[in-house]
Amino acid sequence: MEKNLINSGYLWFEGEFHEENPAAIFPPDCSPQRFVETLKAVDGCFSLALETDTHIFAAVDRIRSRPLFYALQDGELLLSPDASELRVRLGDPPLDEDALAEFLLAGYTCCGDTLIAGIKQLEAGQYLVWDKLSQSLRIGDHFVYRQQYEPPRDPLEALDQMHLRVFERLISSANGRTLVVPLSGGLDSRLVAVMLKRLGYPKVICYTFGNSLQDECVTSRKVAKFLNLPWLIVEQNRRLWYKAYHSEEMRRYFAFGTNLSSLPHVHDWLAVKTLLEREQIPSDAIIVPGHSGGWSQGADLPLIFADREELTRRELLDLILRDHYDLWHCANDQRHKLFGARVQDCLQLPETIQTPIAASLYDEWDWRQRQSKLYVNSLRIYDFFGMNWRLPLWDRDYTDFWARVPLELRLGRELMNQYASQRQSVPIPAYNDYPLGKKLQLRYRRAVSGNLSDQRYGRFLDYRDRSGYLHTKVSTLLAPNLAYPTFVNPDLNILDANINAVQALTYIRDLASGKLD
């Protein structure tokens, strides 16, 4: 008799939509082979675990949108969506120093690890099979993101048809509920809004947050106005952020959303909280963010891939370590010493790599580590507030399409930029960055006074204490009796540190002190 142990999310199987009901998909006598074959045919955002007389099976989706953690204790498999729960069941073991260094430099833990040595996580596209008779555990992949080298014919038309299929599925799953789009000034959330408008979905609300005069907010408002969609803005300032960040509710979110493995993402936490409190969005609405769309399109690919026919193993490792372990200033040799072998063991890089394959391997690391554990993990905000969500730009049709697009059409988001200009017909330039003159001005300001003009630092520092705001050191964020890696500079002003590095330090301090228990 099958038992469903854990079941969260939504999925499509054989053309039918299932929300929190995998029992209809996996038979009571499900074998390991049948479990894996079914996983390969499933689409959606989910985590699931089930038990038969002989096995326990568990899996997360292609992007680990709903994390799942496991541990072994006295010949028993422990499973939970809450890593902190497993820590308690294991007797509250201490933080692992190697994992701590990775968390502080990357913002997450890699290769299935967490901050606790005995607790592991299923990574994006992974499953586990526990044999109850032999007490043996097997971890495998039901999906790995790799380029397929099968370019679509007429890529613009193929891209458009794919978008139609993806958003028609989204709309069918919404069942008439309001769809809420966090609309930034960029291409990805714009794509979501444009497609919902194009397909005539009647219940759409767009929102953004920050300062209404900021370039990104101005672009968001213009796009919503052009599409004739309702648009909301949540104005924010240092006072509101400081109060929210030091609240009991935020402490609960930290405990909920980080799972001993990912940076606490708070970017739109205050906006969602405010919109719900004001009743500006229905409580049963579905949030539809454009997370990671740019990654699939090639936005993160280093432009060195455009100039080389092949790379050495060391060169590709340099790129991965530089771009993913970057929250603190850290010498290249030190990064290699700390994490080079780790990346190599996961990717099994050959000595010399042709550029398209090197780009695919770079993407593979980015997908399974940063995209899933940093960006997509921001969905915990919606979960925390009890909101439903959909992730259309991780639809299987979407990722399979971009895996077939040639490297030259992904570098610099070439194909997506063509599509936006020729097929979207929204006459408002996407917000990418400040103009050169403003960037130089901001760079000069940062050199003189750090990130003084960045309101996000108002989370950590009380702006009313001007001296403290300008001069408080990183050392004030360090937990006593915890050994920090040497790249953490305690004498650096908080305003001069990377915002995510500061966020990671505050989380570790609160975790080590027991404040999050």
C-alpha positions in Angstrom: 0.0 0.0 0.0 1.6 3.3 -1.1 1.9 6.1 1.3 2.4 9.7 0.2 5.0 11.2 2.6 5.5 14.6 1.1 3.7 16.2 -1.8 4.0 19.9 -2.7 3.4 21.9 -5.9 1.9 21.2 -9.2 2.7 19.1 -12.3 1.5 18.0 -15.7 1.5 14.4 -16.7 0.2 13.1 -20.1 -1.5 16.4 -20.8 -3.4 16.6 -17.4 -2.8 19.1 -14.6 -2.3 17.8 -11.1 -2.1 20.0 -8.0 -0.8 18.2 -4.9 -2.0 14.8 -6.1 0.8 12.5 -7.4 -1.1 9.4 -6.2 -2.9 9.4 -9.5 0.5 9.1 -11.4 2.6 6.6 -9.4 1.0 3.2 -8.9 0.9 1.5 -5.5 3.5 -1.1 -6.6 5.8 1.5 -8.2 9.2 0.1 -8.9 12.4 2.2 -9.0 12.5 2.0 -12.8 8.9 3.1 -13.1 9.4 5.9 -10.7 12.4 7.3 -12.7 10.6 6.8 -16.1 7.6 8.7 -14.8 9.7 11.5 -13.5 11.3 12.0 -16.9 7.8 12.4 -18.4 6.5 14.9 -15.8 6.5 18.7 -16.0 5.9 21.3 -13.4 7.2 22.6 -10.0 7.1 20.0 -7.3 8.7 18.0 -4.6 7.3 14.6 -3.8 8.1 11.5 -1.7 6.2 8.2 -1.5 6.6 4.8 0.2 5.9 1.3 -1.0 6.4 -1.9 0.9 10.0 -2.1 -0.3 11.1 1.4 -1.2 10.9 5.1 -0.4 11.1 7.4 -3.4 11.6 11.1 -3.5 12.3 13.8 -6.1 12.4 17.5 -6.8 11.6 19.2 -10.2 14.0 20.5 -12.8 14.9 23.6 -10.8 14.4 22.6 -7.2 11.6 25.1 -6.8 10.4 23.2 -3.7 13.4 21.9 -1.8 13.6 18.5 -0.1 16.2 17.4 2.4 17.4 14.0 3.7 19.6 12.4 6.3 20.5 9.0 7.5 20.2 8.0 11.2 20.5 4.5 12.7 19.7 2.8 9.3 16.7 5.0 8.7 16.1 7.5 6.0 14.8 10.9 7.3 13.1 13.2 4.7 11.7 16.7 5.2 11.1 19.9 3.2 12.5 21.6 6.3 16.2 21.2 6.9 16.0 22.7 10.4 13.6 19.9 11.4 16.2 17.4 10.4 18.8 19.2 12.3 16.7 18.9 15.5 16.1 15.2 14.8 19.9 14.7 14.5 20.6 16.3 17.8 21.5 19.8 16.7 24.9 19.2 15.1 27.2 22.2 14.6 27.8 24.2 11.4 30.3 22.7 9.0 33.2 25.0 8.4 33.8 24.1 4.7 30.1 24.6 3.9 30.2 27.9 5.8 33.0 29.2 3.6 31.0 28.2 0.5 27.8 29.8 1.7 29.5 33.1 2.6 31.3 33.3 -0.8 28.6 32.0 -3.1 25.4 32.6 -1.1 24.4 28.9 -1.1 25.8 25.5 -0.6 26.6 23.3 -3.6 26.7 19.6 -4.7 23.9 18.5 -2.4 25.4 19.8 0.8 23.9 22.1 3.5 25.5 24.0 6.3 25.2 20.8 8.4 27.5 17.9 7.4 24.9 15.2 8.0 22.0 16.9 6.1 21.9 16.7 2.3 19.5 18.1 -0.2 18.2 16.9 -3.5 19.5 19.2 -6.2 17.6 20.4 -9.3 16.6 17.4 -11.4 17.5 14.8 -8.8 15.7 11.8 -7.2 16.5 9.3 -4.5 15.6 5.7 -4.0 15.9 4.1 -0.5 15.8 0.3 -0.4 14.2 -0.6 2.9 15.4 -4.1 2.9 19.1 -3.5 2.2 19.1 0.0 3.8 20.8 1.4 0.7 20.4 4.9 -0.8 20.8 5.8 -4.5 20.8 9.4 -5.8 20.3 9.9 -9.5 19.3 12.5 -12.2 16.0 12.5 -13.9 17.0 15.7 -15.7 20.3 17.5 -16.4 20.4 20.8 -18.3 22.7 20.5 -21.3 22.7 22.0 -24.8 21.3 19.7 -27.5 22.9 21.2 -30.6 19.6 20.8 -32.6 18.8 24.4 -33.7 15.1 25.0 -34.4 14.1 26.0 -37.9 12.9 29.6 -38.2 13.9 30.3 -34.5 11.7 33.4 -34.1 8.6 31.6 -35.2 9.5 28.6 -33.1 10.1 30.8 -30.1 6.7 32.5 -30.6 4.8 29.2 -30.9 6.6 27.8 -27.8 5.5 30.9 -25.8 1.9 30.4 -26.8 2.0 26.8 -25.6 3.6 27.6 -22.3 1.2 30.4 -21.5 -1.9 28.6 -22.6 -0.9 25.8 -20.1 -0.4 28.5 -17.4 -3.8 30.0 -18.1 -5.5 26.6 -18.1 -4.0 25.8 -14.7 -5.1 29.1 -13.2 -8.8 28.2 -13.4 -9.9 31.8 -13.4 -7.9 33.0 -10.5 -6.1 36.4 -10.6 -2.6 36.3 -12.0 -0.2 38.7 -10.3 3.0 39.7 -12.2 6.0 41.2 -10.4 6.8 43.5 -13.3 10.3 44.9 -13.4 11.8 46.9 -16.2 13.5 43.9 -17.9 12.5 41.5 -20.6 11.5 38.4 -18.6 8.6 39.7 -16.5 7.6 41.8 -19.5 7.3 38.6 -21.5 4.9 37.2 -18.9 2.7 40.3 -19.0 2.7 40.6 -22.8 1.7 36.9 -23.2 -1.1 37.1 -20.7 -2.5 40.2 -22.4 -2.1 38.6 -25.9 -4.0 35.5 -24.8 -6.8 37.7 -23.4 -6.6 36.6 -19.8 -9.0 38.9 -18.0 -7.6 38.9 -14.4 -4.1 40.2 -14.4 -2.4 42.6 -11.9 1.1 44.0 -12.2 3.2 45.4 -9.4 6.6 46.7 -8.6 8.3 48.3 -5.6 10.9 50.8 -4.7 11.0 54.5 -5.6 8.5 55.5 -8.3 11.1 57.8 -9.8 13.6 55.0 -10.3 14.3 54.0 -13.9 13.2 50.5 -13.4 9.9 51.5 -11.8 9.2 54.1 -14.5 9.8 51.4 -17.2 7.5 49.0 -15.4 4.7 51.6 -15.2 5.0 52.4 -18.9 4.8 48.8 -19.9 1.7 48.2 -17.8 0.1 51.3 -19.2 0.8 50.3 -22.7 -0.7 46.9 -22.1 -3.6 48.5 -20.3 -3.0 46.3 -17.2 -3.6 47.3 -13.6 -0.3 48.4 -12.0 0.5 48.8 -8.3 3.6 50.2 -6.7 4.8 49.7 -3.2 6.9 52.7 -2.2 9.7 51.7 0.1 12.4 53.6 2.1 15.0 52.9 4.7 12.7 53.4 7.6 10.2 50.8 6.3 12.9 48.4 5.5 14.7 48.7 8.9 11.5 48.1 10.8 10.5 45.1 8.6 14.0 43.6 8.6 14.2 43.6 12.4 10.6 42.3 13.0 9.6 38.9 14.5 7.9 38.1 11.2 11.1 38.5 9.3 12.9 36.2 11.8 10.3 33.6 11.1 10.8 34.0 7.4 14.6 33.5 7.8 13.9 30.3 9.6 11.4 29.2 6.9 13.1 30.3 3.7 16.7 29.5 4.0 16.8 25.8 4.9 20.4 25.8 6.0 21.5 26.1 2.4 20.4 29.3 0.6 20.8 33.0 1.2 17.7 34.5 2.7 16.0 36.3 -0.2 14.0 39.4 0.9 14.0 41.4 -2.3 10.2 41.6 -2.7 9.3 40.4 0.8 8.0 43.7 2.0 6.1 44.4 -1.2 4.2 41.1 -1.0 3.5 41.7 2.7 2.2 45.2 2.0 0.0 44.2 -1.0 -1.7 41.5 1.1 -2.2 43.7 4.1 -3.8 46.4 1.9 -5.9 43.7 0.2 -4.7 45.0 -3.2 -4.3 41.4 -4.5 -6.7 38.5 -3.7 -5.4 36.0 -1.2 -6.1 33.2 -3.7 -4.2 34.9 -6.5 -1.3 33.2 -8.3 2.0 35.0 -8.5 3.7 34.6 -11.9 7.3 35.9 -11.8 9.7 35.8 -14.7 12.5 34.1 -12.7 15.6 32.9 -14.7 14.2 33.6 -18.1 17.3 35.6 -19.0 19.5 32.7 -17.9 17.9 30.3 -20.4 18.3 32.9 -23.1 22.0 33.3 -22.4 22.2 36.4 -20.3 24.7 35.0 -17.9 27.1 33.5 -20.5 30.6 35.2 -20.4 31.4 36.9 -23.7 34.7 35.0 -23.9 32.7 32.2 -25.4 32.3 34.4 -28.5 36.0 34.7 -29.1 37.4 31.3 -28.6 37.2 27.9 -30.4 38.2 26.0 -27.2 39.0 26.6 -23.5 41.3 24.7 -21.2 40.0 23.1 -18.0 41.7 25.8 -15.9 40.1 28.6 -18.0 36.6 27.3 -17.5 37.2 26.7 -13.8 38.4 30.3 -13.6 35.1 31.5 -15.2 32.9 29.4 -12.9 34.8 30.3 -9.7 35.0 34.0 -10.6 31.3 34.4 -11.5 29.8 32.2 -8.8 32.1 32.6 -5.7 32.1 36.4 -5.8 30.4 37.9 -2.7 33.8 38.8 -1.1 37.2 39.8 -2.6 39.0 36.5 -2.8 42.2 35.8 -4.7 41.8 33.4 -7.6 44.3 30.9 -6.2 42.4 30.8 -2.9 39.1 30.2 -4.7 40.8 27.3 -6.6 42.2 25.9 -3.4 38.8 26.0 -1.6 36.4 25.0 -4.4 38.3 24.1 -7.6 38.3 20.3 -6.9 34.7 20.5 -5.9 33.6 22.0 -9.2 35.8 19.6 -11.1 34.4 16.6 -9.3 30.8 17.6 -10.1 31.4 18.5 -13.8 34.2 16.1 -14.7 35.9 18.6 -17.0 38.3 17.3 -19.7 41.6 19.0 -20.2 40.6 20.8 -23.4 36.9 21.8 -24.1 35.4 23.0 -27.3 33.6 26.3 -26.7 30.0 25.2 -27.2 30.5 22.3 -24.8 32.3 24.7 -22.3 29.3 27.0 -22.5 27.0 24.1 -21.8 29.1 23.0 -18.8 29.1 26.6 -17.5 25.3 26.6 -17.8 25.0 23.3 -16.1 26.8 24.5 -13.0 24.8 27.8 -13.0 21.5 26.0 -13.4 22.0 23.4 -10.6 23.6 25.8 -8.2 22.9 29.5 -8.5 19.7 29.5 -10.4 18.0 27.0 -8.3 19.3 27.9 -4.9 19.6 31.6 -5.1 17.1 33.0 -7.7 14.4 30.4 -7.7 14.6 30.0 -4.0 13.1 33.5 -3.7 9.8 31.7 -4.2 9.9 31.0 -0.5 8.6 34.5 -0.1 5.3 33.6 -1.7 5.1 30.3 0.2 5.7 32.1 3.5 2.7 34.3 2.8 0.6 31.4 1.7 0.5 32.5 -2.0 0.3 30.1 -4.9 2.7 30.7 -7.8 3.6 29.5 -11.3 7.0 29.5 -13.0 6.3 29.6 -16.7 9.9 30.3 -17.7 10.9 27.0 -16.3 8.2 25.1 -18.2 9.6 22.0 -19.8 8.7 23.3 -23.3 10.6 26.6 -22.5 13.8 25.1 -21.2 13.9 22.4 -24.0 13.6 25.1 -26.6 16.4 27.2 -25.3 18.6 24.1 -24.9 18.4 23.8 -28.7 19.3 27.4 -29.5 22.9 27.7 -30.9 25.5 29.5 -28.7 25.8 32.5 -31.1 22.0 33.2 -30.7 22.2 33.0 -26.9 25.3 35.2 -26.3 24.1 38.6 -25.3 20.5 37.3 -25.5 20.7 37.8 -29.3 17.6 35.7 -30.2 15.5 37.1 -27.3 16.5 40.7 -28.2 15.4 40.0 -31.8 12.1 38.6 -30.6 11.4 41.5 -28.3 12.0 44.0 -31.1 10.1 42.1 -33.9 7.4 40.1 -32.1 6.4 41.8 -28.9 5.6 45.3 -30.3 6.0 47.1 -26.9 7.6 50.4 -27.9 9.4 50.9 -24.5 13.1 50.0 -24.2 13.8 47.3 -21.6 15.6 48.5 -18.5 19.1 47.0 -18.6 21.3 49.4 -16.7 21.9 53.0 -16.1 23.3 55.2 -19.0 27.1 55.4 -19.0 27.2 58.9 -17.5 25.0 57.8 -14.5 27.0 54.6 -14.0 30.2 56.6 -13.8 28.6 59.0 -11.3 27.3 56.1 -9.1 30.8 54.4 -9.3 32.4 57.7 -8.0 29.8 57.9 -5.2 30.5 54.3 -4.1 34.2 55.0 -4.1 33.7 58.0 -1.8 30.9 56.8 0.5 30.2 53.1 -0.3 26.6 52.2 -1.0 25.1 55.3 0.8 22.5 55.9 -1.9 21.4 52.2 -2.0 18.2 52.0 0.1 18.6 48.2 0.6 21.3 48.8 3.2 18.7 50.3 5.3 17.7 46.8 6.2 20.8 46.4 8.3 21.6 49.9 9.6 19.4 52.6 11.2 19.7 55.5 8.8 18.8 58.0 11.7 22.2 57.3 13.2 24.3 58.9 10.5 27.7 58.1 11.9 26.7 54.5 12.6 25.2 54.2 9.1 28.4 55.3 7.5 31.0 53.6 9.7 29.6 50.4 11.2 32.0 47.5 10.5 31.4 44.0 9.2 32.8 42.8 12.6 29.5 43.7 14.2 27.8 41.0 12.1 30.1 38.2 13.1 29.0 35.5 15.6 31.3 35.0 18.6 32.9 31.6 18.8 32.6 30.9 15.1 35.7 30.7 12.9 35.2 32.7 9.7 37.2 32.2 6.5 40.0 34.7 5.9 38.3 36.3 2.9 35.7 37.9 5.3 37.1 41.3 6.1 35.9 42.4 9.6 37.3 45.9 9.2 35.2 46.7 6.1 32.4 49.1 6.5 29.0 47.5 5.9 28.2 50.1 3.3 31.3 48.9 1.3 30.4 45.2 1.4 28.4 43.3 -1.2 24.7 43.4 -0.2 24.3 39.6 -0.4 27.5 39.1 1.6 26.0 41.2 4.4 22.7 39.3 4.2 24.6 36.0 4.5 26.5 37.2 7.5 23.3 38.3 9.3 21.7 34.9 8.7 24.8 33.0 10.0 25.0 35.2 13.1 21.3 34.6 13.9 21.5 30.9 13.1 24.6 30.4 15.3 23.0 32.4 18.2 19.9 30.2 18.2 17.8 33.2 17.3 16.1 31.3 14.5 15.2 28.2 16.6 
